[in-house]
Amino acid sequence: MVRLFSFFLILFLLLNNNLKAEENFMILKLKNGDVKIELFPDVAPKHVERIKKLADEGQYDNVVFHRVIDGFMAQTGDVKFGNSSSKDFNLSMAGTGGSSMPDLKAEFSDLPHERGTLSMARAQDPDSANSQFFICFKAANFLDRQYTVFGKVIEGMEFVDQIKKGDSNQNGSVENPDKIVSFKSL
């Protein structure tokens, strides 16, 4: 009886640990393919919670990549003005909006901004991150400890590389931008 109990206890712990691990992964569906993202809840718990909530509510679906600078990053996540299927969509305002939730306090860490890093966009106030985020095309160590890193691309970076680039003379503004098809937890 003790062996049977021990077996089920170990099985439960293994399955429970696997479920918790799955909670820390998301799929960002782009027009050219799926991008698997690992989240860092131990590093940026409030930011991960926010991203997961907005994603699982479908708020990131059809949101454009409004600012994309070749060799630097692709920015998206303006759920207010950047959702191409919303009545509030306004490409010239994309990048100035956020969600209806309050801004988040910074959760800066020592994690570097390297190729594939997901980090929260914000205004000059370090505590102004809300829904917008960016994905680094390559290392950007000048951002380290100034922006909240909350995840990393672990598969499909080649699809991120294919996101339509913006005009370098217009701070990366993109005409007819690519968009997020969907963004969901596993």
C-alpha positions as CSV (number, residue, x, y, z in Angstrom):
1,M,0.0,0.0,0.0
2,V,2.9,2.4,0.9
3,R,4.5,1.6,-2.5
4,L,1.3,2.3,-4.4
5,F,0.8,5.6,-2.5
6,S,4.5,6.5,-3.2
7,F,4.1,5.7,-6.9
8,F,1.0,7.9,-7.2
9,L,2.6,10.7,-5.3
10,I,5.6,10.7,-7.5
11,L,3.4,10.5,-10.6
12,F,1.3,13.4,-9.4
13,L,4.4,15.5,-8.7
14,L,5.9,14.8,-12.1
15,L,2.7,15.6,-13.9
16,N,2.1,18.7,-11.8
17,N,5.6,20.0,-12.5
18,N,5.2,19.4,-16.2
19,L,1.9,21.4,-16.2
20,K,3.6,24.3,-14.4
21,A,6.4,24.2,-16.9
22,E,3.9,24.3,-19.8
23,E,2.4,27.5,-18.2
24,N,5.7,29.3,-18.9
25,F,5.5,28.9,-22.7
26,M,3.4,30.7,-25.3
27,I,3.0,30.6,-29.1
28,L,3.1,33.8,-31.1
29,K,1.5,33.0,-34.5
30,L,2.9,35.2,-37.3
31,K,1.9,35.1,-41.0
32,N,5.0,33.1,-41.8
33,G,5.0,30.7,-38.9
34,D,4.8,30.0,-35.2
35,V,7.2,31.4,-32.6
36,K,7.6,29.6,-29.3
37,I,8.4,31.8,-26.3
38,E,9.6,30.9,-22.9
39,L,8.4,33.3,-20.2
40,F,10.4,34.2,-17.1
41,P,7.9,34.4,-14.2
42,D,10.7,34.2,-11.6
43,V,12.3,37.3,-13.0
44,A,9.3,39.5,-14.0
45,P,6.2,38.0,-12.4
46,K,3.8,40.9,-12.8
47,H,4.8,41.5,-16.5
48,V,4.4,37.8,-17.3
49,E,1.0,37.7,-15.6
50,R,0.0,40.8,-17.7
51,I,1.2,39.4,-21.0
52,K,-0.5,36.0,-20.3
53,K,-3.8,37.7,-19.3
54,L,-3.9,39.9,-22.4
55,A,-2.8,37.1,-24.7
56,D,-5.3,34.6,-23.3
57,E,-8.1,37.1,-23.7
58,G,-7.2,37.5,-27.3
59,Q,-6.3,41.2,-27.0
60,Y,-3.0,40.8,-28.9
61,D,-4.7,39.0,-31.9
62,N,-4.4,41.3,-35.0
63,V,-2.2,43.8,-33.3
64,V,0.3,45.3,-35.7
65,F,4.1,45.6,-35.4
66,H,4.0,49.4,-35.5
67,R,7.7,50.0,-35.0
68,V,10.3,47.7,-36.6
69,I,14.0,48.7,-36.8
70,D,16.2,46.4,-38.9
71,G,19.0,45.1,-36.8
72,F,17.4,46.2,-33.5
73,M,13.9,45.2,-32.6
74,A,10.2,44.7,-33.6
75,Q,7.7,46.5,-31.4
76,T,4.0,45.5,-31.0
77,G,1.4,45.2,-28.3
78,D,-0.6,48.4,-28.5
79,V,-4.0,46.8,-27.8
80,K,-5.8,50.1,-27.9
81,F,-4.7,51.7,-31.2
82,G,-2.7,48.9,-32.8
83,N,-5.5,46.3,-33.2
84,S,-6.2,46.2,-37.0
85,S,-9.6,44.6,-36.4
86,S,-10.8,47.1,-33.8
87,K,-12.9,50.3,-34.4
88,D,-10.2,52.2,-32.5
89,F,-7.4,51.1,-34.9
90,N,-5.3,54.1,-35.8
91,L,-1.8,53.3,-37.3
92,S,-0.6,56.9,-36.7
93,M,-1.5,56.5,-32.9
94,A,-0.2,52.9,-32.6
95,G,2.6,52.9,-30.0
96,T,0.8,55.5,-27.8
97,G,-1.8,53.2,-26.3
98,G,-2.1,50.3,-23.9
99,S,-4.6,48.2,-22.1
100,S,-7.3,49.4,-19.7
101,M,-5.3,48.0,-16.8
102,P,-2.9,50.2,-14.8
103,D,0.7,50.5,-15.8
104,L,3.2,48.1,-14.2
105,K,6.1,48.9,-11.8
106,A,9.5,48.1,-13.4
107,E,10.9,44.6,-12.8
108,F,14.4,45.2,-14.1
109,S,16.9,42.4,-13.9
110,D,20.4,41.3,-15.0
111,L,19.0,39.3,-17.9
112,P,20.6,40.8,-21.1
113,H,18.8,42.0,-24.1
114,E,20.1,39.5,-26.7
115,R,18.8,38.1,-29.9
116,G,15.2,36.8,-29.2
117,T,14.7,38.6,-26.0
118,L,11.2,39.8,-25.2
119,S,11.1,43.0,-23.2
120,M,8.4,45.5,-22.2
121,A,8.2,48.8,-24.0
122,R,7.6,51.9,-21.9
123,A,7.6,55.7,-21.9
124,Q,10.3,57.7,-20.1
125,D,8.8,56.7,-16.7
126,P,10.4,53.3,-15.7
127,D,7.0,52.3,-14.2
128,S,4.9,53.0,-17.4
129,A,5.0,49.5,-19.1
130,N,1.5,48.3,-19.9
131,S,0.9,46.1,-22.9
132,Q,3.5,46.9,-25.5
133,F,6.6,44.8,-25.9
134,F,9.4,44.2,-28.3
135,I,11.5,41.4,-29.6
136,C,15.2,42.0,-30.2
137,F,16.7,41.0,-33.6
138,K,20.2,41.1,-32.1
139,A,21.9,42.1,-28.8
140,A,21.0,45.5,-27.4
141,N,23.0,45.7,-24.2
142,F,22.4,49.5,-23.9
143,L,18.8,48.4,-22.8
144,D,20.0,46.1,-20.0
145,R,18.6,47.0,-16.6
146,Q,16.5,49.7,-18.1
147,Y,13.6,47.7,-19.6
148,T,11.9,44.6,-18.1
149,V,12.9,41.4,-19.8
150,F,10.1,38.9,-19.5
151,G,10.8,36.2,-22.0
152,K,12.8,34.7,-24.9
153,V,12.2,33.2,-28.3
154,I,13.2,29.5,-28.2
155,E,11.9,28.4,-31.6
156,G,10.9,30.3,-34.7
157,M,13.2,33.3,-34.6
158,E,13.5,33.0,-38.4
159,F,9.8,34.1,-38.5
160,V,10.5,37.1,-36.3
161,D,13.3,38.1,-38.7
162,Q,10.7,38.1,-41.6
163,I,8.5,40.8,-39.9
164,K,8.2,43.7,-42.3
165,K,10.8,46.4,-41.4
166,G,10.0,50.1,-40.9
167,D,11.5,53.2,-42.3
168,S,14.8,54.0,-40.6
169,N,14.2,57.7,-41.2
170,Q,10.9,57.5,-39.4
171,N,12.0,55.8,-36.2
172,G,11.0,52.4,-37.6
173,S,7.4,53.3,-38.5
174,V,5.9,50.7,-40.7
175,E,3.4,51.2,-43.6
176,N,1.0,48.3,-44.0
177,P,2.6,46.5,-41.1
178,D,2.6,42.8,-40.3
179,K,0.5,41.8,-37.3
180,I,0.2,39.2,-34.7
181,V,-2.2,36.5,-35.9
182,S,-2.6,35.1,-32.4
183,F,-0.7,34.9,-29.1
184,K,-1.7,32.2,-26.6
185,S,-0.4,30.2,-23.7
186,L,0.3,26.5,-24.4
